[in-house]
Amino acid sequence: MSHAAAPPPAVAETLLLRQDLPGLRGKELIVSRFRAEPGWLHGRHYHPGHELVYVLSGAGTIQADGKAALPPPAGVVAYMPPGEVHAGGNASRTAEFEFLQVRIHEKGQPISVELP
């Protein structure tokens, strides 16, 4: 008998705003709301632009390379500068993790660069 592996926990992104930033050539603003299932993990990656994460609910975790893991509770804002390698996820095995992500993005660059 074959047992299929369970799919990994999912995350859903709802794009709220994406627009050019007047006066900041080559930059755009991207605002998204994320809902991550219990146990969801986003491995090591970085962003070419600035990233702000505002925790709406749940128990998340953010770990930048060389720094202690942050368990930001609801109402906390975390900032990742361009190029800072980090990982994150939903620390809960039972509840969703919801957050708002604001990016000042370099147009023409990938939003996220995944690392091994």
MDAnalysis code that builds the backbone (N, CA, C; Angstrom):
import MDAnalysis as mda
import numpy as np

u = mda.Universe.empty(348, n_residues=116, atom_resindex=np.repeat(np.arange(116), 3), trajectory=True)
u.add_TopologyAttr("name", ["N", "CA", "C"] * 116)
u.add_TopologyAttr("resid", np.arange(1, 117))
u.add_TopologyAttr("resname", ["MET", "SER", "HIS", "ALA", "ALA", "ALA", "PRO", "PRO", "PRO", "ALA", "VAL", "ALA", "GLU", "THR", "LEU", "LEU", "LEU", "ARG", "GLN", "ASP", "LEU", "PRO", "GLY", "LEU", "ARG", "GLY", "LYS", "GLU", "LEU", "ILE", "VAL", "SER", "ARG", "PHE", "ARG", "ALA", "GLU", "PRO", "GLY", "TRP", "LEU", "HIS", "GLY", "ARG", "HIS", "TYR", "HIS", "PRO", "GLY", "HIS", "GLU", "LEU", "VAL", "TYR", "VAL", "LEU", "SER", "GLY", "ALA", "GLY", "THR", "ILE", "GLN", "ALA", "ASP", "GLY", "LYS", "ALA", "ALA", "LEU", "PRO", "PRO", "PRO", "ALA", "GLY", "VAL", "VAL", "ALA", "TYR", "MET", "PRO", "PRO", "GLY", "GLU", "VAL", "HIS", "ALA", "GLY", "GLY", "ASN", "ALA", "SER", "ARG", "THR", "ALA", "GLU", "PHE", "GLU", "PHE", "LEU", "GLN", "VAL", "ARG", "ILE", "HIS", "GLU", "LYS", "GLY", "GLN", "PRO", "ILE", "SER", "VAL", "GLU", "LEU", "PRO"])
u.atoms.positions = np.array([
    [0.841, -1.166, 0.000],
    [0.000, 0.000, 0.000],
    [0.896, 1.243, 0.000],
    [0.560, 2.223, -0.805],
    [1.333, 3.458, -0.924],
    [0.678, 4.562, -0.112],
    [1.507, 5.287, 0.615],
    [1.006, 6.426, 1.384],
    [1.525, 7.703, 0.745],
    [0.633, 8.547, 0.314],
    [1.037, 9.822, -0.283],
    [1.448, 10.778, 0.831],
    [2.503, 11.497, 0.590],
    [2.947, 12.492, 1.565],
    [1.948, 13.636, 1.602],
    [1.725, 14.153, 2.796],
    [0.817, 15.294, 2.937],
    [1.448, 16.514, 2.273],
    [0.645, 17.341, 1.622],
    [1.213, 18.543, 1.020],
    [1.718, 19.475, 2.113],
    [2.734, 20.290, 1.812],
    [3.229, 21.219, 2.819],
    [2.166, 22.265, 3.146],
    [2.218, 22.824, 4.355],
    [1.260, 23.876, 4.716],
    [1.341, 25.025, 3.719],
    [0.188, 25.588, 3.393],
    [0.102, 26.620, 2.366],
    [0.093, 28.027, 2.949],
    [0.412, 28.960, 2.057],
    [0.296, 30.380, 2.360],
    [-0.448, 31.021, 1.199],
    [-1.333, 31.962, 1.501],
    [-2.092, 32.663, 0.469],
    [-1.778, 34.148, 0.552],
    [-1.451, 34.726, -0.601],
    [-1.163, 36.161, -0.675],
    [-2.313, 36.866, -1.383],
    [-2.799, 37.956, -0.777],
    [-3.778, 38.827, -1.413],
    [-3.083, 40.145, -1.687],
    [-2.887, 40.461, -2.961],
    [-2.246, 41.713, -3.343],
    [-3.223, 42.855, -3.104],
    [-2.826, 43.833, -2.292],
    [-3.684, 44.966, -1.961],
    [-3.340, 46.213, -2.776],
    [-2.060, 46.382, -3.110],
    [-1.630, 47.578, -3.841],
    [-0.290, 47.296, -4.504],
    [-0.167, 47.724, -5.754],
    [1.122, 47.664, -6.451],
    [1.168, 48.877, -7.363],
    [2.128, 49.792, -7.092],
    [2.203, 51.011, -7.896],
    [3.614, 51.575, -7.881],
    [3.923, 52.313, -8.942],
    [5.200, 53.019, -9.007],
    [5.254, 54.076, -7.913],
    [6.470, 54.403, -7.478],
    [6.655, 55.442, -6.468],
    [7.199, 56.698, -7.144],
    [6.359, 57.718, -7.336],
    [6.823, 58.949, -7.966],
    [8.005, 59.529, -7.191],
    [9.015, 59.966, -7.920],
    [10.191, 60.546, -7.278],
    [11.242, 59.529, -6.882],
    [10.923, 58.259, -6.951],
    [11.879, 57.195, -6.636],
    [12.007, 56.315, -7.876],
    [12.821, 56.753, -8.789],
    [12.963, 56.072, -10.072],
    [13.350, 54.598, -9.893],
    [12.631, 53.739, -10.607],
    [12.928, 52.317, -10.566],
    [12.385, 51.590, -9.355],
    [11.544, 52.260, -8.568],
    [10.993, 51.635, -7.358],
    [9.480, 51.545, -7.464],
    [8.936, 50.514, -6.827],
    [7.491, 50.381, -6.728],
    [7.119, 49.949, -5.316],
    [5.898, 50.247, -4.950],
    [5.359, 49.875, -3.646],
    [4.453, 48.668, -3.842],
    [4.669, 47.640, -3.026],
    [3.827, 46.442, -3.072],
    [3.323, 46.177, -1.650],
    [2.006, 46.113, -1.498],
    [1.395, 45.823, -0.199],
    [0.533, 44.575, -0.362],
    [0.780, 43.573, 0.488],
    [0.047, 42.308, 0.422],
    [-0.353, 41.857, 1.815],
    [-1.449, 41.106, 1.862],
    [-1.874, 40.449, 3.098],
    [-1.651, 38.953, 2.900],
    [-1.048, 38.320, 3.906],
    [-0.754, 36.891, 3.847],
    [-1.510, 36.149, 4.945],
    [-1.960, 34.945, 4.611],
    [-2.553, 34.017, 5.580],
    [-1.800, 32.710, 5.422],
    [-1.125, 32.303, 6.482],
    [-0.304, 31.086, 6.438],
    [-0.906, 30.021, 7.346],
    [-1.009, 28.817, 6.796],
    [-1.529, 27.689, 7.566],
    [-0.555, 27.317, 8.690],
    [-1.058, 26.626, 9.711],
    [-0.185, 26.157, 10.783],
    [0.984, 25.342, 10.216],
    [2.177, 25.616, 10.729],
    [3.369, 24.885, 10.312],
    [4.031, 25.379, 9.042],
    [3.461, 26.384, 8.368],
    [4.057, 26.899, 7.119],
    [5.441, 27.483, 7.397],
    [6.387, 27.199, 6.498],
    [7.744, 27.729, 6.598],
    [8.167, 28.308, 5.260],
    [8.863, 29.429, 5.296],
    [9.482, 30.010, 4.098],
    [10.980, 29.969, 4.364],
    [11.686, 29.134, 3.609],
    [13.123, 28.934, 3.817],
    [13.947, 30.186, 3.582],
    [15.248, 30.032, 3.660],
    [16.178, 31.161, 3.527],
    [16.005, 31.852, 2.175],
    [15.900, 33.174, 2.223],
    [15.706, 33.976, 1.030],
    [16.071, 35.423, 1.351],
    [16.083, 36.260, 0.330],
    [16.254, 37.696, 0.545],
    [15.451, 38.446, -0.501],
    [15.303, 39.737, -0.287],
    [14.572, 40.608, -1.198],
    [15.507, 41.707, -1.687],
    [15.445, 42.057, -2.984],
    [16.266, 43.152, -3.490],
    [15.859, 44.513, -2.907],
    [14.641, 44.625, -2.404],
    [14.161, 45.887, -1.842],
    [13.893, 45.776, -0.357],
    [13.366, 46.858, 0.193],
    [13.016, 46.918, 1.619],
    [11.740, 46.122, 1.874],
    [11.657, 45.493, 3.052],
    [10.476, 44.715, 3.425],
    [10.090, 45.032, 4.861],
    [8.806, 45.321, 5.048],
    [8.232, 45.492, 6.381],
    [7.133, 44.457, 6.550],
    [7.119, 43.797, 7.695],
    [6.083, 42.814, 8.005],
    [5.361, 43.289, 9.262],
    [4.046, 43.469, 9.147],
    [3.206, 43.846, 10.285],
    [2.334, 42.645, 10.634],
    [2.492, 42.135, 11.840],
    [1.776, 40.931, 12.269],
    [0.345, 41.306, 12.678],
    [-0.620, 40.670, 12.010],
    [-2.028, 40.906, 12.318],
    [-2.533, 39.945, 13.388],
    [-2.168, 38.651, 13.254],
    [-2.592, 37.660, 14.242],
    [-1.739, 36.413, 14.116],
    [-1.713, 35.649, 15.182],
    [-0.997, 34.383, 15.162],
    [0.399, 34.489, 15.728],
    [1.143, 33.412, 15.536],
    [2.487, 33.288, 16.094],
    [3.475, 33.037, 14.972],
    [4.110, 34.070, 14.522],
    [5.102, 33.941, 13.460],
    [6.503, 33.860, 14.018],
    [7.434, 33.619, 13.129],
    [8.842, 33.649, 13.491],
    [9.629, 34.187, 12.307],
    [10.627, 35.007, 12.601],
    [11.527, 35.553, 11.585],
    [12.944, 35.361, 12.094],
    [13.815, 34.830, 11.237],
    [15.209, 34.622, 11.624],
    [16.112, 35.131, 10.517],
    [16.837, 36.206, 10.799],
    [17.839, 36.716, 9.862],
    [19.155, 36.005, 10.143],
    [19.939, 35.749, 9.093],
    [21.237, 35.090, 9.273],
    [22.069, 35.825, 10.307],
    [22.627, 35.074, 11.254],
    [23.504, 35.644, 12.261],
    [22.803, 36.356, 13.399],
    [21.474, 36.313, 13.429],
    [20.708, 36.984, 14.488],
    [19.775, 35.985, 15.163],
    [19.361, 36.336, 16.372],
    [18.413, 35.490, 17.098],
    [17.050, 35.516, 16.404],
    [16.324, 34.424, 16.494],
    [14.977, 34.364, 15.925],
    [14.065, 35.325, 16.671],
    [13.184, 35.990, 15.914],
    [12.198, 36.886, 16.505],
    [10.833, 36.224, 16.437],
    [10.117, 36.152, 17.546],
    [8.745, 35.661, 17.495],
    [7.783, 36.846, 17.589],
    [7.604, 37.614, 16.493],
    [6.815, 38.834, 16.610],
    [5.339, 38.552, 16.883],
    [4.793, 39.107, 17.967],
    [3.368, 38.942, 18.251],
    [2.543, 39.946, 17.438],
    [1.234, 39.785, 17.467],
    [0.339, 40.704, 16.764],
    [0.637, 42.138, 17.171],
    [0.634, 43.029, 16.181],
    [0.879, 44.449, 16.430],
    [2.321, 44.865, 16.282],
    [3.226, 43.929, 16.019],
    [4.650, 44.239, 15.897],
    [5.020, 44.362, 14.422],
    [5.958, 45.285, 14.143],
    [6.481, 45.460, 12.794],
    [7.932, 44.986, 12.774],
    [8.281, 44.168, 11.779],
    [9.660, 43.726, 11.580],
    [10.145, 44.303, 10.252],
    [11.415, 44.708, 10.205],
    [11.997, 45.308, 9.004],
    [13.170, 44.463, 8.521],
    [13.212, 44.211, 7.220],
    [14.323, 43.517, 6.584],
    [14.900, 44.443, 5.520],
    [16.159, 44.855, 5.668],
    [16.772, 45.700, 4.642],
    [17.075, 44.900, 3.379],
    [17.283, 45.585, 2.268],
    [17.583, 44.880, 1.021],
    [18.776, 43.931, 1.188],
    [18.620, 42.717, 0.666],
    [19.707, 41.743, 0.668],
    [19.894, 40.972, 1.957],
    [19.169, 41.294, 3.028],
    [19.346, 40.555, 4.282],
    [18.707, 39.170, 4.160],
    [19.515, 38.142, 4.321],
    [19.032, 36.762, 4.216],
    [18.258, 36.420, 5.486],
    [17.073, 35.866, 5.287],
    [16.228, 35.522, 6.427],
    [15.292, 34.376, 6.046],
    [14.640, 33.817, 7.050],
    [13.628, 32.781, 6.884],
    [12.497, 33.107, 7.840],
    [11.348, 32.542, 7.609],
    [10.222, 32.825, 8.496],
    [9.168, 31.761, 8.376],
    [8.141, 31.922, 9.174],
    [7.062, 30.958, 9.098],
    [6.032, 31.149, 10.180],
    [5.126, 30.192, 10.217],
    [4.087, 30.142, 11.229],
    [4.565, 29.191, 12.312],
    [4.794, 29.713, 13.498],
    [5.318, 28.909, 14.597],
    [4.254, 28.009, 15.225],
    [2.983, 28.263, 14.922],
    [1.897, 27.486, 15.515],
    [1.597, 26.235, 14.698],
    [1.224, 25.178, 15.377],
    [0.789, 23.945, 14.716],
    [-0.738, 23.877, 14.648],
    [-1.425, 24.907, 15.206],
    [-2.888, 24.853, 15.252],
    [-3.591, 26.096, 14.711],
    [-2.930, 27.243, 14.683],
    [-3.601, 28.498, 14.291],
    [-2.943, 29.132, 13.068],
    [-3.745, 29.855, 12.284],
    [-3.204, 30.601, 11.147],
    [-2.335, 31.752, 11.638],
    [-1.431, 32.170, 10.781],
    [-0.581, 33.339, 11.010],
    [-0.922, 34.326, 9.901],
    [-1.344, 35.535, 10.275],
    [-1.706, 36.552, 9.294],
    [-0.795, 37.765, 9.451],
    [-0.332, 38.265, 8.306],
    [0.518, 39.448, 8.352],
    [0.352, 40.295, 7.095],
    [0.662, 41.556, 7.254],
    [0.672, 42.516, 6.165],
    [2.120, 42.734, 5.787],
    [2.415, 42.669, 4.496],
    [3.792, 42.870, 4.035],
    [3.820, 44.090, 3.121],
    [4.749, 45.000, 3.429],
    [4.940, 46.217, 2.641],
    [6.353, 46.164, 2.086],
    [6.470, 46.292, 0.760],
    [7.780, 46.237, 0.121],
    [8.015, 47.494, -0.702],
    [9.201, 48.031, -0.613],
    [9.664, 49.030, -1.568],
    [10.604, 48.247, -2.457],
    [10.093, 47.932, -3.634],
    [10.690, 46.927, -4.501],
    [11.446, 47.559, -5.668],
    [12.536, 46.900, -6.042],
    [13.301, 47.296, -7.217],
    [12.593, 46.732, -8.447],
    [12.033, 47.603, -9.283],
    [11.339, 47.125, -10.481],
    [12.280, 46.323, -11.366],
    [11.745, 45.260, -11.951],
    [12.531, 44.411, -12.826],
    [13.317, 43.338, -12.097],
    [13.330, 43.368, -10.779],
    [14.020, 42.369, -9.969],
    [12.991, 41.372, -9.420],
    [13.416, 40.158, -9.120],
    [12.470, 39.218, -8.489],
    [12.078, 39.747, -7.111],
    [10.873, 39.459, -6.704],
    [10.412, 39.920, -5.393],
    [11.174, 39.208, -4.286],
    [11.445, 37.920, -4.474],
    [12.134, 37.126, -3.472],
    [13.145, 36.226, -4.177],
    [14.349, 36.132, -3.627],
    [15.380, 35.255, -4.165],
    [15.563, 34.123, -3.166],
    [15.165, 32.908, -3.595],
    [15.218, 31.743, -2.718],
    [16.643, 31.184, -2.685],
    [17.075, 30.746, -1.510],
    [18.427, 30.194, -1.326],
    [18.338, 28.739, -0.868],
    [19.410, 27.972, -1.127],
    [19.411, 26.567, -0.672],
    [19.524, 26.474, 0.837],
])
